[in-house]
Amino acid sequence: MPETGGTTLNGGRATRWTSAPTRHLRVRNESLAYRDLGADGAMPIVLLTHLGATLDEWDPRVVDALAAGRRVIALDLPGIGSSAGSVPPTIKGMAGAVRAFIAALGLSRIDLMGFSLGGFVAQQVALDAPNLVRRLVLAGTGPAGGEGINRPTGAAYVYLDMLRGALARTDAKEFLFFPRTPTGKAAARDYLARIRERVMDRDTPITLKAFRTQIAAIKAWGRQQPQDLSRITAPTLIANGDHDRMVPTPLSQDLHQRIPGSALVIYPGSGHGGVFQHHEEFIPTLLAHLDD
């Protein structure tokens, strides 16, 4: 049975991200951290986040909008945040950990949303377990073997932006996820303020060892042979900014062409964090996709 931390509202699940307790579930002899909030009555959705991220990187506006009408489950994979164990060294291994976690929760059918690295993992889950995923959302991500996926984590601008973040005493995502335009700078400040709204039960930051393992898995994903994404049967929403440097925007177009019947939304004047910069437009699109 899940172990809980903190308290829930009204004796049940919390309804808002800022008050959802961090829970732990034993999966394959490892204790995995997750947050479980929202209402029953619609298909539950599982959230998988990006390189270097823990649970605290999810935008509360997006999560709360989802939780208003459905159960939302956000997961720290093994070795990430306050989850025990070691980071799986491959994307396929990460997908296997996600499937084991979902099975341990007693769920046999879910919606699945992956952002960036989480989008790689979500694709693999949909390929490996097509009957598990009802609807799929892929944001700021790209396919295995996609041009440039194995390079951004080694690109000079990534380290430069991380240095700029350290010197400015701010989160590097301010530079990595958002364009340095007046609109982009304002969106970055707003996003960082939103993810700091949660003050209770903050997650454990990722370790350098875990981060390096994730980078190695991403590079291998970028070098491997392309997969047959026509085998993804779940209706799929693909979203990105029009100037994503982390996972280049053309890879979203590539996904769209390779996943039958998929829908593609590209937000103008934005980068890797386009769905957060344009959350007010993205949320109704996301909900319409899930509710269709």
C-alpha positions in Angstrom: 0.0 0.0 0.0 1.2 3.5 -0.7 2.9 5.4 2.2 1.8 9.0 2.5 3.5 12.2 3.5 1.5 15.3 4.6 -2.3 15.4 4.6 -4.9 15.4 1.9 -8.0 17.6 1.7 -11.4 16.5 2.9 -10.1 13.0 3.8 -9.4 12.2 0.1 -7.1 13.4 -2.7 -6.0 17.0 -2.8 -7.5 19.1 -5.5 -4.5 21.5 -6.0 -0.9 20.8 -6.8 0.4 23.0 -4.0 -1.3 20.8 -1.3 -0.9 17.3 -2.9 1.2 15.2 -0.5 4.2 13.3 -1.8 3.4 9.6 -1.5 5.7 6.6 -1.9 4.9 3.2 -3.5 7.0 0.1 -3.4 7.7 -1.0 -7.0 10.3 -3.7 -7.8 11.7 -3.3 -4.2 12.2 0.4 -4.7 10.2 3.2 -3.1 9.0 5.6 -5.8 7.8 9.1 -5.0 4.6 10.5 -6.7 1.8 12.9 -6.2 -1.8 11.9 -6.7 -4.5 14.5 -6.8 -7.8 15.4 -8.5 -11.1 13.7 -9.0 -12.3 10.3 -10.2 -14.7 10.0 -13.0 -12.4 10.5 -16.0 -9.4 8.5 -17.2 -6.4 9.1 -14.9 -3.4 10.9 -16.5 0.2 10.1 -15.6 2.8 12.9 -16.0 6.5 12.4 -16.9 8.9 15.3 -16.7 12.1 16.5 -18.3 15.8 16.1 -17.9 17.1 17.1 -14.5 13.6 17.7 -13.2 11.8 16.5 -10.1 8.1 16.7 -9.2 8.4 20.4 -8.3 9.1 21.4 -11.9 5.5 20.8 -13.0 3.5 24.0 -13.7 0.7 24.2 -11.1 -1.6 25.9 -13.6 -1.4 22.9 -16.0 -1.7 20.3 -13.2 -4.6 22.1 -11.5 -6.5 22.4 -14.8 -6.2 18.7 -15.3 -7.1 17.9 -11.7 -10.3 19.8 -11.9 -11.9 16.9 -13.8 -9.7 13.9 -13.5 -7.1 12.1 -11.4 -3.6 13.3 -12.0 -0.5 11.2 -11.0 3.0 12.7 -11.3 6.0 10.4 -10.9 9.6 10.6 -9.9 11.4 7.8 -11.8 13.8 5.5 -9.9 16.8 7.5 -8.6 15.1 10.9 -9.2 14.0 13.3 -6.5 12.9 11.4 -3.4 12.5 8.1 -5.3 14.9 5.3 -4.2 17.0 3.2 -6.6 19.2 4.0 -9.6 18.2 5.9 -12.8 17.6 3.3 -15.6 20.4 3.7 -18.1 18.1 3.6 -21.2 14.8 5.2 -22.2 13.3 1.7 -22.6 14.3 0.9 -19.0 12.7 4.1 -17.8 9.5 3.1 -19.7 9.6 -0.2 -18.0 9.8 1.5 -14.6 6.7 3.6 -15.6 4.7 0.5 -16.6 5.7 -1.3 -13.3 4.6 1.8 -11.3 1.2 2.0 -13.1 0.6 -1.7 -12.5 1.5 -1.3 -8.8 -1.2 1.4 -8.6 -3.7 -1.1 -10.0 -4.4 0.8 -13.2 -4.8 -0.9 -16.5 -5.7 2.1 -18.7 -4.4 5.7 -18.5 -3.8 8.9 -20.4 -0.1 9.7 -20.6 1.7 13.1 -20.9 5.5 13.4 -21.3 7.5 16.6 -21.5 11.0 16.6 -23.1 12.8 13.5 -21.7 9.4 12.5 -20.4 8.1 12.5 -23.9 10.8 10.0 -25.0 9.7 7.7 -22.2 6.0 8.2 -23.0 6.5 7.2 -26.6 8.3 4.1 -25.5 5.5 3.2 -23.1 2.9 3.7 -25.9 4.9 1.4 -28.2 5.6 -1.3 -25.6 2.1 -1.3 -24.1 -0.4 0.0 -26.7 -3.4 -1.3 -24.7 -2.3 0.7 -21.6 -2.3 4.2 -23.1 -5.7 5.6 -24.2 -4.5 9.1 -25.2 -1.0 10.5 -25.5 0.5 14.0 -25.1 4.0 14.8 -26.2 5.4 18.2 -25.4 8.8 19.6 -26.3 10.1 16.3 -27.4 11.2 14.2 -30.4 11.5 10.6 -31.8 14.3 8.2 -31.3 17.1 8.8 -33.8 15.8 12.3 -34.3 18.3 14.8 -35.8 20.0 16.7 -33.0 18.5 15.0 -30.0 21.9 13.6 -29.0 23.6 17.1 -29.2 21.7 19.7 -27.2 22.9 18.3 -23.9 26.5 18.7 -25.1 26.0 22.0 -26.9 28.0 25.0 -25.6 24.9 27.2 -25.1 23.5 24.7 -22.5 26.6 25.1 -20.3 26.6 28.8 -21.0 23.0 29.2 -20.0 23.6 27.1 -16.9 26.5 29.4 -16.0 24.3 32.4 -16.7 21.6 31.0 -14.3 24.2 30.4 -11.6 25.7 33.9 -11.9 22.2 35.4 -11.9 21.2 33.2 -8.9 18.2 31.9 -10.8 17.0 28.7 -12.4 18.8 27.9 -15.6 15.4 27.1 -17.2 14.9 30.9 -17.4 17.5 30.8 -20.2 17.1 27.3 -21.5 13.3 27.2 -21.8 12.3 30.7 -22.7 13.6 33.2 -25.4 15.4 36.3 -24.3 12.8 38.6 -25.6 10.7 40.9 -23.4 7.8 38.5 -23.7 10.0 35.4 -23.1 11.7 37.0 -20.1 8.3 37.8 -18.5 7.0 34.3 -19.2 10.2 32.8 -17.6 9.7 34.9 -14.4 6.0 33.9 -14.2 6.8 30.2 -14.7 9.5 30.2 -12.1 7.2 32.0 -9.7 4.5 29.4 -10.3 6.6 26.4 -9.6 7.7 28.0 -6.3 4.1 28.4 -5.1 4.3 25.0 -3.5 6.1 25.4 -0.2 5.2 22.2 1.6 7.0 18.9 1.1 9.4 20.1 -1.6 11.1 17.3 -3.6 14.8 16.3 -3.3 16.9 17.9 -6.0 18.4 15.5 -8.6 21.9 14.3 -8.0 24.8 14.9 -10.5 25.1 11.1 -10.9 21.4 10.8 -11.8 21.6 13.8 -14.2 24.6 12.3 -16.0 22.8 9.0 -16.4 19.8 10.8 -17.9 22.1 12.6 -20.4 23.7 9.3 -21.4 20.3 7.8 -22.0 19.2 10.8 -24.1 22.4 10.6 -26.2 21.7 6.9 -26.9 18.1 7.7 -27.7 19.3 10.2 -30.3 21.8 7.7 -31.9 19.5 4.7 -32.1 17.6 3.6 -35.1 14.3 5.4 -35.7 11.2 3.5 -34.4 8.1 2.7 -36.3 5.8 5.3 -34.7 2.9 4.3 -36.9 2.4 1.6 -34.3 1.3 4.2 -31.8 -2.5 3.8 -31.8 -3.4 6.3 -29.1 -4.7 9.6 -30.3 -1.7 11.9 -29.9 -1.3 15.7 -29.2 2.1 17.1 -30.0 3.0 20.6 -28.8 6.1 22.8 -28.8 7.5 26.3 -29.1 8.6 27.6 -32.5 12.2 28.0 -31.4 13.1 25.0 -29.2 16.8 24.7 -28.8 16.8 21.8 -26.4 14.8 19.4 -28.6 14.7 21.2 -32.0 11.2 22.2 -33.1 11.4 20.3 -36.5 11.4 17.1 -34.5 7.8 17.9 -33.4 7.0 18.1 -37.1 8.7 14.8 -37.5 6.6 13.2 -34.8 3.5 14.6 -36.3 4.3 13.1 -39.7 5.1 9.7 -38.2 2.3 9.2 -35.7 -1.0 8.6 -37.6 -3.8 11.0 -36.9 -1.7 13.1 -34.5 -2.5 16.8 -33.8 0.3 19.4 -33.8 0.4 22.8 -32.1 3.4 25.1 -32.4 3.3 28.2 -30.2 4.9 31.4 -31.5 7.7 33.3 -29.9 8.6 30.5 -27.5 11.1 27.8 -27.0 11.4 24.5 -25.1 9.0 25.7 -22.4 6.4 26.8 -25.0 3.5 24.9 -23.3 4.3 26.7 -20.0 4.8 30.1 -21.7 1.5 29.7 -23.5 -0.3 27.7 -20.8 -3.5 29.7 -21.1 -3.8 28.5 -24.7 -2.3 25.1 -24.2 -4.7 24.1 -21.3 -7.9 24.2 -23.3 -6.2 22.4 -26.2 -5.0 19.7 -23.8 -8.3 19.2 -22.1 -10.1 19.1 -25.4 -7.7 16.4 -26.6 -8.3 14.3 -23.5 -12.0 14.8 -23.4 -12.7 14.2 -27.1 
